[in-house]
Amino acid sequence: MRLAGHWRNIWLAAIAVAGSAAAYLITSSPRPPTVDEYLAHQGLDRSALIGTQITIGGREESCGDRPIIHDPTLTDVAAAHPGYLIFNPKRVASLPAVVQLYAFGHECGHQIEGRSEEKADCYAIRLGRAEGWLDPAGIEAICDFWKPYAGDSVHLPGKARCDLMKRCYAEAASSGG
C-alpha cells in the first residue's frame, strides 16, 4: 500500500513539474515589441510614426486608432504587431493601388482577426468589397502579386492563397457584403 502511494506522489510531482514548465514557457515567451521598442530596435525616430491614418492606394485609410509606422528598412511590404501596423513606403509605392489597399486591409485584418493569415486575407477582401475598391479585376491583380510566392510556415502558397481570396470575395458577394 505504501508503494502505491509513493508512485502516486511521483506521478503528481511529475504533473506539477510539467505544469510549471508549461506556465514558464507561456509567460516567458517573447512578447511582441511595443511601438517604442520597435522604433528603437529599427533605429527609427518618432517621425516614422505617422499617426493612425495613411494615404494608400489613393485613399485615406485607418485601422481604428492603431498607429502606423513607416519603416523603410522593413524587408516586406507591410507587417503588423498587436496594436500597430508597419509599412515600407518604397515597397508599397511600387505596387498597383488595389494591391496597396489589400496590403493595408490584410495588416488591419491581423488587428481584428488575430494571427491567422487566412482570416486576415478574408478580412482584406471583405473590406475591399464593402468599401468599393475591390472588384474581380482587383482580385486578379492581387492574385498576380501572389502567384510566384511559394508559401512558408504561416502563409499559403500563391495559388492556394488566391483561391482562398476568390472564395472570400464570392462569400462576401453572396451575403451582400
N, CA and C atoms as an extended XYZ file, in Angstrom:
531
Properties=species:S:1:pos:R:3:atomname:S:1:resname:S:1:resid:I:1 pbc="F F F"
N         0.820       -1.184        0.000 N   MET     1
C         0.000        0.000        0.000 CA  MET     1
C         0.868        1.252        0.000 C   MET     1
N         1.945        1.271        0.790 N   ARG     2
C         2.840        2.434        0.811 CA  ARG     2
C         3.508        2.634       -0.540 C   ARG     2
N         3.800        1.542       -1.249 N   LEU     3
C         4.445        1.640       -2.548 CA  LEU     3
C         3.517        2.315       -3.553 C   LEU     3
N         2.231        1.966       -3.543 N   ALA     4
C         1.279        2.577       -4.464 CA  ALA     4
C         1.167        4.078       -4.183 C   ALA     4
N         1.152        4.469       -2.915 N   GLY     5
C         1.101        5.886       -2.551 CA  GLY     5
C         2.348        6.620       -3.011 C   GLY     5
N         3.498        5.925       -2.936 N   HIS     6
C         4.756        6.508       -3.385 CA  HIS     6
C         4.706        6.829       -4.877 C   HIS     6
N         4.224        5.890       -5.683 N   TRP     7
C         4.132        6.111       -7.130 CA  TRP     7
C         3.121        7.200       -7.469 C   TRP     7
N         2.043        7.243       -6.679 N   ARG     8
C         1.062        8.309       -6.891 CA  ARG     8
C         1.710        9.668       -6.642 C   ARG     8
N         2.511        9.784       -5.604 N   ASN     9
C         3.197       11.047       -5.307 CA  ASN     9
C         4.192       11.414       -6.407 C   ASN     9
N         4.900       10.405       -6.930 N   ILE    10
C         5.831       10.669       -8.035 CA  ILE    10
C         5.042       11.150       -9.249 C   ILE    10
N         3.917       10.489       -9.526 N   TRP    11
C         3.075       10.875      -10.658 CA  TRP    11
C         2.566       12.312      -10.482 C   TRP    11
N         2.085       12.673       -9.318 N   LEU    12
C         1.597       14.024       -9.057 CA  LEU    12
C         2.732       15.047       -9.167 C   LEU    12
N         3.918       14.675       -8.692 N   ALA    13
C         5.067       15.579       -8.810 CA  ALA    13
C         5.424       15.802      -10.275 C   ALA    13
N         5.370       14.744      -11.069 N   ALA    14
C         5.677       14.872      -12.494 CA  ALA    14
C         4.676       15.788      -13.182 C   ALA    14
N         3.391       15.659      -12.827 N   ILE    15
C         2.363       16.528      -13.402 CA  ILE    15
C         2.617       17.975      -12.983 C   ILE    15
N         2.990       18.183      -11.722 N   ALA    16
C         3.260       19.538      -11.241 CA  ALA    16
C         4.455       20.156      -11.972 C   ALA    16
N         5.504       19.375      -12.194 N   VAL    17
C         6.675       19.870      -12.919 CA  VAL    17
C         6.293       20.218      -14.357 C   VAL    17
N         5.530       19.349      -14.999 N   ALA    18
C         5.110       19.610      -16.376 CA  ALA    18
C         4.248       20.871      -16.443 C   ALA    18
N         3.353       21.028      -15.491 N   GLY    19
C         2.511       22.225      -15.455 CA  GLY    19
C         3.328       23.484      -15.224 C   GLY    19
N         4.299       23.410      -14.350 N   SER    20
C         5.173       24.559      -14.105 CA  SER    20
C         5.976       24.910      -15.344 C   SER    20
N         6.463       23.887      -16.034 N   ALA    21
C         7.238       24.133      -17.261 CA  ALA    21
C         6.357       24.796      -18.317 C   ALA    21
N         5.128       24.318      -18.459 N   ALA    22
C         4.222       24.917      -19.443 CA  ALA    22
C         3.919       26.363      -19.081 C   ALA    22
N         3.669       26.631      -17.804 N   ALA    23
C         3.391       28.005      -17.360 CA  ALA    23
C         4.600       28.906      -17.614 C   ALA    23
N         5.791       28.397      -17.369 N   TYR    24
C         7.003       29.172      -17.613 CA  TYR    24
C         7.122       29.510      -19.095 C   TYR    24
N         6.902       28.523      -19.967 N   LEU    25
C         7.029       28.770      -21.401 CA  LEU    25
C         6.008       29.791      -21.886 C   LEU    25
N         4.796       29.719      -21.364 N   ILE    26
C         3.748       30.645      -21.778 CA  ILE    26
C         4.071       32.064      -21.318 C   ILE    26
N         4.495       32.218      -20.079 N   THR    27
C         4.710       33.556      -19.531 CA  THR    27
C         6.069       34.136      -19.886 C   THR    27
N         7.031       33.298      -20.281 N   SER    28
C         8.356       33.837      -20.577 CA  SER    28
C         8.642       33.911      -22.067 C   SER    28
N         7.683       33.480      -22.895 N   SER    29
C         7.923       33.552      -24.332 CA  SER    29
C         7.988       35.019      -24.737 C   SER    29
N         8.762       35.314      -25.767 N   PRO    30
C         8.916       36.722      -26.160 CA  PRO    30
C         7.575       37.341      -26.528 C   PRO    30
N         7.351       38.513      -26.038 N   ARG    31
C         6.133       39.233      -26.393 CA  ARG    31
C         6.454       40.159      -27.556 C   ARG    31
N         5.448       40.519      -28.331 N   PRO    32
C         5.692       41.459      -29.426 CA  PRO    32
C         6.195       42.789      -28.874 C   PRO    32
N         6.997       43.504      -29.634 N   PRO    33
C         7.508       44.790      -29.143 CA  PRO    33
C         6.423       45.860      -29.129 C   PRO    33
N         6.555       46.781      -28.213 N   THR    34
C         5.693       47.959      -28.223 CA  THR    34
C         6.130       48.844      -29.385 C   THR    34
N         5.359       49.880      -29.674 N   VAL    35
C         5.730       50.815      -30.738 CA  VAL    35
C         7.110       51.405      -30.460 C   VAL    35
N         7.325       51.885      -29.232 N   ASP    36
C         8.615       52.499      -28.900 CA  ASP    36
C         9.762       51.495      -28.986 C   ASP    36
N         9.529       50.267      -28.550 N   GLU    37
C        10.567       49.239      -28.661 CA  GLU    37
C        10.883       48.935      -30.120 C   GLU    37
N         9.838       48.874      -30.950 N   TYR    38
C        10.048       48.615      -32.373 CA  TYR    38
C        10.882       49.733      -32.995 C   TYR    38
N        10.489       50.976      -32.744 N   LEU    39
C        11.215       52.116      -33.307 CA  LEU    39
C        12.681       52.085      -32.885 C   LEU    39
N        12.928       51.848      -31.597 N   ALA    40
C        14.302       51.816      -31.093 CA  ALA    40
C        15.093       50.682      -31.736 C   ALA    40
N        14.499       49.512      -31.819 N   HIS    41
C        15.193       48.350      -32.391 CA  HIS    41
C        15.537       48.582      -33.857 C   HIS    41
N        14.659       49.261      -34.588 N   GLN    42
C        14.887       49.515      -36.012 CA  GLN    42
C        15.741       50.759      -36.249 C   GLN    42
N        16.063       51.478      -35.183 N   GLY    43
C        16.853       52.701      -35.332 CA  GLY    43
C        16.061       53.843      -35.948 C   GLY    43
N        14.766       53.856      -35.718 N   LEU    44
C        13.886       54.884      -36.261 CA  LEU    44
C        13.526       55.879      -35.174 C   LEU    44
N        13.385       57.159      -35.541 N   ASP    45
C        12.911       58.118      -34.557 CA  ASP    45
C        11.387       58.207      -34.643 C   ASP    45
N        10.809       59.009      -33.782 N   ARG    46
C         9.346       59.076      -33.703 CA  ARG    46
C         8.705       59.659      -34.956 C   ARG    46
N         9.494       60.269      -35.840 N   SER    47
C         8.909       60.791      -37.081 CA  SER    47
C         8.434       59.656      -37.986 C   SER    47
N         8.905       58.436      -37.750 N   ALA    48
C         8.443       57.274      -38.521 CA  ALA    48
C         7.025       56.878      -38.133 C   ALA    48
N         6.593       57.335      -36.988 N   LEU    49
C         5.238       57.065      -36.514 CA  LEU    49
C         4.327       58.105      -37.159 C   LEU    49
N         3.552       57.699      -38.156 N   ILE    50
C         2.799       58.675      -38.954 CA  ILE    50
C         1.386       58.917      -38.447 C   ILE    50
N         1.013       58.358      -37.336 N   GLY    51
C        -0.328       58.553      -36.794 CA  GLY    51
C        -1.205       57.351      -37.048 C   GLY    51
N        -2.503       57.602      -37.140 N   THR    52
C        -3.454       56.495      -37.307 CA  THR    52
C        -4.093       56.476      -38.687 C   THR    52
N        -3.689       57.385      -39.570 N   GLN    53
C        -4.212       57.410      -40.940 CA  GLN    53
C        -3.055       57.363      -41.916 C   GLN    53
N        -3.338       56.757      -43.064 N   ILE    54
C        -2.337       56.646      -44.111 CA  ILE    54
C        -3.032       56.858      -45.449 C   ILE    54
N        -2.355       57.558      -46.345 N   THR    55
C        -2.838       57.640      -47.717 CA  THR    55
C        -2.185       56.496      -48.468 C   THR    55
N        -3.018       55.600      -48.917 N   ILE    56
C        -2.513       54.390      -49.578 CA  ILE    56
C        -3.464       54.036      -50.714 C   ILE    56
N        -2.906       53.687      -51.851 N   GLY    57
C        -3.747       53.359      -52.998 CA  GLY    57
C        -4.672       54.492      -53.394 C   GLY    57
N        -4.250       55.724      -53.102 N   GLY    58
C        -5.061       56.889      -53.449 CA  GLY    58
C        -6.212       57.161      -52.496 C   GLY    58
N        -6.248       56.461      -51.380 N   ARG    59
C        -7.337       56.628      -50.410 CA  ARG    59
C        -6.761       56.909      -49.028 C   ARG    59
N        -7.530       57.584      -48.207 N   GLU    60
C        -7.196       57.771      -46.802 CA  GLU    60
C        -7.740       56.561      -46.055 C   GLU    60
N        -6.873       55.851      -45.369 N   GLU    61
C        -7.292       54.646      -44.651 CA  GLU    61
C        -6.827       54.715      -43.201 C   GLU    61
N        -7.549       54.040      -42.339 N   SER    62
C        -7.141       53.876      -40.945 CA  SER    62
C        -7.613       52.510      -40.475 C   SER    62
N        -6.998       52.057      -39.412 N   CYS    63
C        -7.397       50.794      -38.786 CA  CYS    63
C        -7.780       51.123      -37.349 C   CYS    63
N        -8.880       51.832      -37.229 N   GLY    64
C        -9.297       52.306      -35.920 CA  GLY    64
C        -8.270       53.303      -35.401 C   GLY    64
N        -7.914       53.166      -34.140 N   ASP    65
C        -6.954       54.092      -33.537 CA  ASP    65
C        -5.542       53.514      -33.470 C   ASP    65
N        -5.276       52.503      -34.284 N   ARG    66
C        -3.967       51.856      -34.247 CA  ARG    66
C        -2.926       52.691      -34.989 C   ARG    66
N        -1.780       52.911      -34.357 N   PRO    67
C        -0.719       53.687      -35.003 CA  PRO    67
C        -0.129       52.949      -36.206 C   PRO    67
N         0.408       53.757      -37.126 N   ILE    68
C         1.034       53.234      -38.334 CA  ILE    68
C         2.472       53.754      -38.374 C   ILE    68
N         3.389       52.862      -38.664 N   ILE    69
C         4.805       53.205      -38.740 CA  ILE    69
C         5.273       53.070      -40.179 C   ILE    69
N         5.995       54.068      -40.674 N   HIS    70
C         6.704       53.960      -41.957 CA  HIS    70
C         8.115       53.486      -41.639 C   HIS    70
N         8.464       52.303      -42.124 N   ASP    71
C         9.788       51.733      -41.871 CA  ASP    71
C        10.443       51.368      -43.200 C   ASP    71
N        11.341       52.221      -43.690 N   PRO    72
C        11.996       51.929      -44.970 CA  PRO    72
C        12.968       50.751      -44.892 C   PRO    72
N        13.240       50.242      -43.688 N   THR    73
C        14.127       49.078      -43.547 CA  THR    73
C        13.360       47.764      -43.523 C   THR    73
N        12.036       47.828      -43.472 N   LEU    74
C        11.225       46.610      -43.454 CA  LEU    74
C        11.471       45.828      -44.739 C   LEU    74
N        11.766       44.550      -44.612 N   THR    75
C        12.097       43.744      -45.784 CA  THR    75
C        10.863       43.278      -46.552 C   THR    75
N         9.692       43.519      -46.018 N   ASP    76
C         8.436       43.161      -46.672 CA  ASP    76
C         7.690       44.443      -47.014 C   ASP    76
N         6.563       44.307      -47.662 N   VAL    77
C         5.718       45.459      -47.980 CA  VAL    77
C         5.116       46.023      -46.699 C   VAL    77
N         4.623       45.125      -45.847 N   ALA    78
C         3.914       45.535      -44.640 CA  ALA    78
C         3.991       44.433      -43.601 C   ALA    78
N         3.706       44.806      -42.366 N   ALA    79
C         3.688       43.856      -41.260 CA  ALA    79
C         2.780       44.436      -40.175 C   ALA    79
N         2.525       43.626      -39.172 N   ALA    80
C         1.717       44.089      -38.050 CA  ALA    80
C         2.190       43.419      -36.774 C   ALA    80
N         2.124       44.163      -35.709 N   HIS    81
C         2.268       43.631      -34.359 CA  HIS    81
C         0.982       44.010      -33.633 C   HIS    81
N         0.633       43.297      -32.583 N   PRO    82
C        -0.598       43.664      -31.878 CA  PRO    82
C        -0.593       45.146      -31.504 C   PRO    82
N        -1.594       45.856      -32.006 N   GLY    83
C        -1.760       47.260      -31.666 CA  GLY    83
C        -1.229       48.249      -32.680 C   GLY    83
N        -0.438       47.813      -33.677 N   TYR    84
C         0.062       48.750      -34.684 CA  TYR    84
C         0.430       48.057      -35.983 C   TYR    84
N         0.522       48.884      -37.047 N   LEU    85
C         0.831       48.400      -38.393 CA  LEU    85
C         2.133       49.040      -38.860 C   LEU    85
N         2.837       48.348      -39.751 N   ILE    86
C         4.118       48.815      -40.260 CA  ILE    86
C         4.103       48.698      -41.777 C   ILE    86
N         4.559       49.750      -42.466 N   PHE    87
C         4.623       49.746      -43.924 CA  PHE    87
C         5.986       50.247      -44.377 C   PHE    87
N         6.510       49.609      -45.423 N   ASN    88
C         7.700       50.109      -46.089 CA  ASN    88
C         7.197       51.005      -47.215 C   ASN    88
N         7.331       52.330      -47.092 N   PRO    89
C         6.713       53.225      -48.073 CA  PRO    89
C         7.215       53.025      -49.502 C   PRO    89
N         8.487       52.687      -49.682 N   LYS    90
C         9.023       52.481      -51.030 CA  LYS    90
C         8.447       51.219      -51.653 C   LYS    90
N         8.384       50.150      -50.890 N   ARG    91
C         7.830       48.899      -51.425 CA  ARG    91
C         6.345       49.033      -51.726 C   ARG    91
N         5.616       49.717      -50.842 N   VAL    92
C         4.184       49.911      -51.060 CA  VAL    92
C         3.962       50.726      -52.328 C   VAL    92
N         4.725       51.790      -52.498 N   ALA    93
C         4.539       52.683      -53.648 CA  ALA    93
C         4.776       51.981      -54.983 C   ALA    93
N         5.527       50.879      -54.967 N   SER    94
C         5.821       50.172      -56.219 CA  SER    94
C         4.691       49.242      -56.659 C   SER    94
N         3.643       49.130      -55.870 N   LEU    95
C         2.555       48.197      -56.152 CA  LEU    95
C         1.343       48.897      -56.768 C   LEU    95
N         0.532       48.157      -57.531 N   PRO    96
C        -0.737       48.732      -58.007 CA  PRO    96
C        -1.607       49.150      -56.818 C   PRO    96
N        -2.425       50.172      -57.012 N   ALA    97
C        -3.248       50.718      -55.931 CA  ALA    97
C        -4.072       49.645      -55.225 C   ALA    97
N        -4.684       48.733      -55.968 N   VAL    98
C        -5.530       47.710      -55.341 CA  VAL    98
C        -4.698       46.779      -54.462 C   VAL    98
N        -3.462       46.506      -54.841 N   VAL    99
C        -2.596       45.651      -54.015 CA  VAL    99
C        -2.160       46.412      -52.769 C   VAL    99
N        -1.927       47.713      -52.894 N   GLN   100
C        -1.610       48.536      -51.723 CA  GLN   100
C        -2.758       48.489      -50.710 C   GLN   100
N        -3.974       48.677      -51.221 N   LEU   101
C        -5.145       48.669      -50.344 CA  LEU   101
C        -5.361       47.296      -49.719 C   LEU   101
N        -5.148       46.242      -50.514 N   TYR   102
C        -5.236       44.883      -49.970 CA  TYR   102
C        -4.216       44.704      -48.843 C   TYR   102
N        -2.966       45.167      -49.046 N   ALA   103
C        -1.922       45.017      -48.021 CA  ALA   103
C        -2.338       45.722      -46.735 C   ALA   103
N        -2.900       46.923      -46.874 N   PHE   104
C        -3.370       47.635      -45.689 CA  PHE   104
C        -4.491       46.848      -45.012 C   PHE   104
N        -5.465       46.407      -45.809 N   GLY   105
C        -6.582       45.644      -45.249 CA  GLY   105
C        -6.121       44.366      -44.571 C   GLY   105
N        -5.127       43.706      -45.165 N   HIS   106
C        -4.602       42.467      -44.588 CA  HIS   106
C        -3.974       42.743      -43.219 C   HIS   106
N        -3.132       43.769      -43.127 N   GLU   107
C        -2.479       44.066      -41.848 CA  GLU   107
C        -3.488       44.548      -40.816 C   GLU   107
N        -4.483       45.311      -41.245 N   CYS   108
C        -5.560       45.703      -40.335 CA  CYS   108
C        -6.338       44.461      -39.906 C   CYS   108
N        -6.500       43.523      -40.832 N   GLY   109
C        -7.182       42.264      -40.507 CA  GLY   109
C        -6.508       41.510      -39.379 C   GLY   109
N        -5.181       41.587      -39.312 N   HIS   110
C        -4.484       40.951      -38.184 CA  HIS   110
C        -4.879       41.617      -36.867 C   HIS   110
N        -5.143       42.916      -36.886 N   GLN   111
C        -5.556       43.612      -35.668 CA  GLN   111
C        -6.936       43.153      -35.220 C   GLN   111
N        -7.785       42.838      -36.177 N   ILE   112
C        -9.171       42.467      -35.895 CA  ILE   112
C        -9.322       40.959      -35.700 C   ILE   112
N        -8.685       40.190      -36.573 N   GLU   113
C        -8.877       38.739      -36.619 CA  GLU   113
C        -7.789       37.936      -35.904 C   GLU   113
N        -6.667       38.567      -35.562 N   GLY   114
C        -5.591       37.838      -34.900 CA  GLY   114
C        -4.512       37.385      -35.872 C   GLY   114
N        -3.780       36.357      -35.493 N   ARG   115
C        -2.585       35.940      -36.229 CA  ARG   115
C        -2.864       35.169      -37.515 C   ARG   115
N        -4.051       34.663      -37.688 N   SER   116
C        -4.370       33.837      -38.850 CA  SER   116
C        -4.201       34.607      -40.152 C   SER   116
N        -3.328       34.117      -41.017 N   GLU   117
C        -3.122       34.742      -42.324 CA  GLU   117
C        -4.372       34.618      -43.199 C   GLU   117
N        -5.033       33.475      -43.118 N   GLU   118
C        -6.230       33.266      -43.925 CA  GLU   118
C        -7.345       34.220      -43.509 C   GLU   118
N        -7.532       34.393      -42.209 N   LYS   119
C        -8.565       35.321      -41.738 CA  LYS   119
C        -8.216       36.758      -42.102 C   LYS   119
N        -6.920       37.107      -42.029 N   ALA   120
C        -6.507       38.465      -42.412 CA  ALA   120
C        -6.743       38.696      -43.900 C   ALA   120
N        -6.464       37.687      -44.724 N   ASP   121
C        -6.742       37.810      -46.160 CA  ASP   121
C        -8.230       38.025      -46.406 C   ASP   121
N        -9.064       37.219      -45.786 N   CYS   122
C       -10.510       37.347      -45.989 CA  CYS   122
C       -11.023       38.689      -45.470 C   CYS   122
N       -10.466       39.155      -44.365 N   TYR   123
C       -10.856       40.467      -43.847 CA  TYR   123
C       -10.574       41.536      -44.898 C   TYR   123
N        -9.370       41.504      -45.489 N   ALA   124
C        -8.996       42.494      -46.502 CA  ALA   124
C        -9.934       42.429      -47.709 C   ALA   124
N       -10.278       41.229      -48.116 N   ILE   125
C       -11.154       41.063      -49.278 CA  ILE   125
C       -12.563       41.589      -48.967 C   ILE   125
N       -13.089       41.233      -47.806 N   ARG   126
C       -14.423       41.738      -47.414 CA  ARG   126
C       -14.408       43.268      -47.302 C   ARG   126
N       -13.340       43.812      -46.714 N   LEU   127
C       -13.211       45.259      -46.566 CA  LEU   127
C       -13.197       45.933      -47.934 C   LEU   127
N       -12.396       45.406      -48.843 N   GLY   128
C       -12.301       45.982      -50.183 CA  GLY   128
C       -13.623       45.964      -50.921 C   GLY   128
N       -14.341       44.870      -50.781 N   ARG   129
C       -15.643       44.779      -51.443 CA  ARG   129
C       -16.617       45.771      -50.819 C   ARG   129
N       -16.628       45.845      -49.486 N   ALA   130
C       -17.547       46.756      -48.789 CA  ALA   130
C       -17.223       48.220      -49.082 C   ALA   130
N       -15.935       48.558      -49.188 N   GLU   131
C       -15.539       49.949      -49.438 CA  GLU   131
C       -15.564       50.307      -50.919 C   GLU   131
N       -15.756       49.316      -51.786 N   GLY   132
C       -15.887       49.573      -53.207 CA  GLY   132
C       -14.586       49.664      -53.997 C   GLY   132
N       -13.457       49.380      -53.382 N   TRP   133
C       -12.200       49.442      -54.140 CA  TRP   133
C       -11.778       48.088      -54.701 C   TRP   133
N       -12.537       47.044      -54.408 N   LEU   134
C       -12.176       45.717      -54.890 CA  LEU   134
C       -13.282       45.128      -55.751 C   LEU   134
N       -12.907       44.713      -56.951 N   ASP   135
C       -13.807       44.033      -57.878 CA  ASP   135
C       -13.060       42.807      -58.416 C   ASP   135
N       -13.678       42.009      -59.283 N   PRO   136
C       -12.993       40.813      -59.792 CA  PRO   136
C       -11.642       41.114      -60.464 C   PRO   136
N       -11.529       42.241      -61.161 N   ALA   137
C       -10.238       42.590      -61.774 CA  ALA   137
C        -9.191       42.870      -60.691 C   ALA   137
N        -9.616       43.474      -59.597 N   GLY   138
C        -8.708       43.726      -58.471 CA  GLY   138
C        -8.238       42.433      -57.820 C   GLY   138
N        -9.153       41.474      -57.698 N   ILE   139
C        -8.767       40.156      -57.172 CA  ILE   139
C        -7.675       39.559      -58.055 C   ILE   139
N        -7.833       39.677      -59.364 N   GLU   140
C        -6.812       39.137      -60.283 CA  GLU   140
C        -5.477       39.849      -60.115 C   GLU   140
N        -5.496       41.163      -59.890 N   ALA   141
C        -4.248       41.899      -59.667 CA  ALA   141
C        -3.563       41.427      -58.382 C   ALA   141
N        -4.349       41.189      -57.341 N   ILE   142
C        -3.789       40.675      -56.084 CA  ILE   142
C        -3.249       39.269      -56.314 C   ILE   142
N        -3.982       38.452      -57.048 N   CYS   143
C        -3.515       37.091      -57.357 CA  CYS   143
C        -2.225       37.130      -58.174 C   CYS   143
N        -2.124       38.053      -59.122 N   ASP   144
C        -0.886       38.185      -59.900 CA  ASP   144
C         0.297       38.491      -58.989 C   ASP   144
N         0.060       39.301      -57.957 N   PHE   145
C         1.104       39.636      -56.992 CA  PHE   145
C         1.561       38.378      -56.238 C   PHE   145
N         0.603       37.507      -55.863 N   TRP   146
C         0.923       36.345      -55.033 CA  TRP   146
C         1.306       35.092      -55.820 C   TRP   146
N         0.974       35.014      -57.112 N   LYS   147
C         1.224       33.786      -57.883 CA  LYS   147
C         2.624       33.210      -57.721 C   LYS   147
N         3.687       34.004      -57.785 N   PRO   148
C         5.025       33.411      -57.700 CA  PRO   148
C         5.427       32.969      -56.295 C   PRO   148
N         4.630       33.283      -55.289 N   TYR   149
C         5.004       33.022      -53.904 CA  TYR   149
C         4.838       31.544      -53.555 C   TYR   149
N         5.885       30.943      -53.019 N   ALA   150
C         5.870       29.511      -52.688 CA  ALA   150
C         5.180       29.211      -51.358 C   ALA   150
N         4.969       30.212      -50.542 N   GLY   151
C         4.404       29.976      -49.222 CA  GLY   151
C         5.492       29.760      -48.197 C   GLY   151
N         5.092       29.735      -46.940 N   ASP   152
C         6.028       29.467      -45.852 CA  ASP   152
C         5.259       28.836      -44.695 C   ASP   152
N         5.834       28.865      -43.516 N   SER   153
C         5.214       28.161      -42.388 CA  SER   153
C         3.875       28.769      -41.957 C   SER   153
N         3.598       30.000      -42.326 N   VAL   154
C         2.328       30.614      -41.931 CA  VAL   154
C         1.485       31.106      -43.102 C   VAL   154
N         2.078       31.229      -44.295 N   HIS   155
C         1.352       31.720      -45.465 CA  HIS   155
C         1.148       30.596      -46.477 C   HIS   155
N        -0.050       30.548      -47.043 N   LEU   156
C        -0.331       29.593      -48.109 CA  LEU   156
C         0.479       29.948      -49.359 C   LEU   156
N         0.755       28.965      -50.202 N   PRO   157
C         1.377       29.284      -51.498 CA  PRO   157
C         0.444       30.183      -52.312 C   PRO   157
N         1.019       30.900      -53.266 N   GLY   158
C         0.270       31.886      -54.044 CA  GLY   158
C        -1.044       31.411      -54.609 C   GLY   158
N        -1.059       30.259      -55.281 N   LYS   159
C        -2.296       29.775      -55.905 CA  LYS   159
C        -3.356       29.473      -54.853 C   LYS   159
N        -2.962       28.807      -53.777 N   ALA   160
C        -3.927       28.479      -52.723 CA  ALA   160
C        -4.441       29.749      -52.051 C   ALA   160
N        -3.556       30.716      -51.881 N   ARG   161
C        -3.961       31.985      -51.276 CA  ARG   161
C        -4.950       32.702      -52.189 C   ARG   161
N        -4.682       32.680      -53.474 N   CYS   162
C        -5.571       33.294      -54.455 CA  CYS   162
C        -6.944       32.604      -54.433 C   CYS   162
N        -6.947       31.286      -54.409 N   ASP   163
C        -8.210       30.544      -54.355 CA  ASP   163
C        -9.016       30.929      -53.116 C   ASP   163
N        -8.335       31.060      -51.979 N   LEU   164
C        -8.994       31.467      -50.736 CA  LEU   164
C        -9.609       32.855      -50.898 C   LEU   164
N        -8.850       33.788      -51.461 N   MET   165
C        -9.363       35.146      -51.611 CA  MET   165
C       -10.565       35.192      -52.555 C   MET   165
N       -10.536       34.387      -53.597 N   LYS   166
C       -11.686       34.331      -54.508 CA  LYS   166
C       -12.911       33.780      -53.792 C   LYS   166
N       -12.712       32.769      -52.941 N   ARG   167
C       -13.841       32.240      -52.151 CA  ARG   167
C       -14.373       33.313      -51.198 C   ARG   167
N       -13.471       34.037      -50.541 N   CYS   168
C       -13.891       35.095      -49.614 CA  CYS   168
C       -14.691       36.169      -50.348 C   CYS   168
N       -14.239       36.512      -51.560 N   TYR   169
C       -14.942       37.523      -52.359 CA  TYR   169
C       -16.333       37.015      -52.734 C   TYR   169
N       -16.409       35.768      -53.189 N   ALA   170
C       -17.705       35.191      -53.570 CA  ALA   170
C       -18.639       35.125      -52.370 C   ALA   170
N       -18.140       34.749      -51.202 N   GLU   171
C       -18.974       34.685      -49.993 CA  GLU   171
C       -19.458       36.072      -49.620 C   GLU   171
N       -18.575       37.083      -49.713 N   ALA   172
C       -18.986       38.460      -49.398 CA  ALA   172
C       -20.043       38.936      -50.386 C   ALA   172
N       -19.882       38.583      -51.665 N   ALA   173
C       -20.853       38.983      -52.685 CA  ALA   173
C       -22.217       38.327      -52.439 C   ALA   173
N       -22.188       37.036      -52.066 N   SER   174
C       -23.451       36.324      -51.871 CA  SER   174
C       -24.165       36.759      -50.592 C   SER   174
N       -23.416       37.283      -49.619 N   SER   175
C       -24.040       37.723      -48.371 CA  SER   175
C       -24.399       39.216      -48.426 C   SER   175
N       -24.115       39.846      -49.581 N   GLY   176
C       -24.444       41.253      -49.728 CA  GLY   176
C       -23.407       42.180      -49.118 C   GLY   176
N       -22.241       41.594      -48.697 N   GLY   177
C       -21.202       42.411      -48.053 CA  GLY   177
C       -20.212       42.969      -49.001 C   GLY   177
